[in-house]
Amino acid sequence: MKTRITELFGIEHPIIQGGMHFVGLAELASAVSNAGGLGIITALTQGTPEKLAKEIARCREMTDKPFGVNVTFLPSLTPPDYPGLFKVIIESGIKAVETAGNNPAEWLPMLKEADIKVIHKCTSVRHALKAERIGCDAVSVDGFECGGHPGEDDVTNFILLPRAAEELEIPFVSSGGMADGRSLVASLAMGAEGMNMGTRFIATEEAPVHANVKQALVNATELDTRLIMRGLRNTERVLTNAGVERLIEKEKALGADLKFEDILPEVAGIYPRVMQEGEVDAGAWSCGMVAGLIHDVPTVKALIDRIMAEADEIITQRLADFQSA
Ligand SMILES: Cc1cc2nc3c(=O)[nH]c(=O)nc-3n(C[C@H](O)[C@H](O)[C@H](O)COP(=O)(O)O)c2cc1C
């Protein structure tokens, strides 16, 4: 399939694997790229420029296809070494960067200079337009369904994607709630030129996470996510579990007095415990409503091939039959 997104990133299928903390490692990124999508390594999971350089090198050993790096800008008292991370990205010849959180204006000149294509993840049309204005090459439009941070507007993709299509000149991919060929065709119908998946890619053979995490996603339904940290204007969609219910009780009890420190036990240091040790109830970890559409743990290639075959079938048969009837 050819779209402006496949052309921009030099990939075969318009499918991107969004950056994911403690999931977006070389194993998953290379598997996605080898299957014809765009795999993404998550810079902040590596933490330091040195470790990121090693992870990029490791990924390169596993694929000769293009892959990208996600750089997430988080409010932090001790910010990561962003200049060092970008230096490594440029020096290691990466050609695609996914940014998220604050807009990447500060870093665009050096990325452009190095001929790196930037796709910025946005949860609203106004942020997408801002990304376009500052010179991003594409945006990933993240609806309210998404795993991770859906922003504070609560607009789902059935509205957000066509709204983005009404306003944007640059190409965009849908993100949030995407799982299969139906998602891809619907995204294309609404004006996107590809789709980004997070949660769905965790439940694959190659995702370098504990089997308990994959099983938790297969077991979960679309009713099993919760929104946390709304009061802190840092909303996150997570899979419900004992730790998350504890957190929500604190939010209810403290109301407007809630501070980040109050919920530290449920949010700090949770990812390695969940993703590596398999303690899926340890606390809050991002998960999309799309968990309800995840019923198996295929290889990444089987998943992507299935998506493309299903999309083809929908376009050439189901929709064509409606039209000719
Ligand atoms: C476990 C997990 C960790 C994530 N970590 C990050 C991250 O570090 N940076 C980021 O930009 N997005 C992160 N995301 C968001 C994904 O990149 C993607 O935008 C989102 O999962 C799309 O929604 P979906 O889960 O419904 O596919 C994460 C998502 C999940 C499920």
The ligand as a Gaussian input file, in Angstrom:
#p B3LYP/6-31G(d) Opt

LIG

0 1
 C        2.707000       0.452000      27.796000
 C        2.702000       1.726000      26.994000
 C        3.747000       2.618000      27.139000
 C        3.764000       3.797000      26.384000
 N        4.838000       4.645000      26.508000
 C        4.909000       5.745000      25.716000
 C        6.044000       6.597000      25.766000
 O        6.989000       6.380000      26.541000
 N        6.075000       7.678000      24.936000
 C        5.052000       7.942000      24.064000
 O        5.140000       8.906000      23.319000
 N        3.955000       7.164000      24.014000
 C        3.865000       6.073000      24.801000
 N        2.768000       5.242000      24.714000
 C        1.688000       5.569000      23.729000
 C        1.867000       4.798000      22.413000
 O        3.004000       5.205000      21.719000
 C        0.662000       5.020000      21.475000
 O        0.528000       6.379000      21.155000
 C       -0.630000       4.521000      22.084000
 O       -0.419000       3.296000      22.721000
 C       -1.710000       4.392000      21.028000
 O       -2.874000       3.885000      21.572000
 P       -3.244000       2.309000      21.570000
 O       -2.569000       1.752000      22.764000
 O       -4.721000       2.302000      21.672000
 O       -2.721000       1.707000      20.307000
 C        2.711000       4.085000      25.480000
 C        1.649000       3.168000      25.359000
 C        1.631000       2.007000      26.082000
 C        0.474000       1.050000      25.915000

